[in-house]
Amino acid sequence: MRSDNTLRRLALALAALAACALYAALPAAADNADEAAIRENVRQMEAGWNAKSGEQFAKPFAADADYVVINGSYVKGREAIAQGHQRIFDTFYKESVLSLSVKQVRMLRPDVAVVHVTGTNKIPRGAETQTGEAFMTLLMTKESGVWRIAAFQNTEVKAVR
């Protein structure tokens, strides 16, 4: 009789352990899907820049997003971000090529993430190509199942002399 109870307890303990392992794996799957959606927003910005489309570039931003430009200027809202970028795409960044790389996605809550991104912008200037480097911080929020950039800070990286 004692061995039957011991076997039952052992089976229950193993079942509980398996349930915990299964439960622990569920948030990881959700995090992977969230991280993929977050990375897709960064890819969308890069694609919009390289297509020279302000609208495509601004697509991942929240309607009321805060955007701090690399020169320290401030822009409010997706529409203003799209219009401002279209102006630079039509003028001095018309030939540029942007490469973005997500360095870190840090989930602050299930619906809030801080994302660090590095960027390289290559701009042909006659026979030479200028290269600009930047480090960006994005605050992203998930609303109604969709990740959007709520705040964006763009900082130029300069070589230390």
Secondary structure, 3 states (H helix, E strand, C coil): CHHHHHHHHHHHHHHHHHHHHHHHHHHHHHHHHHHHHHHHHHHHHHHHHHCCCHHHHHCCEEEEEEEECCCCCEEECHHHHHHHHHHHHHCCCCCCEEEEEEEEEEEEECCEEEEEEEEEEEEEECCEEEEEEEEEEEEEEEECCEEEEEEEEEEEECCCC
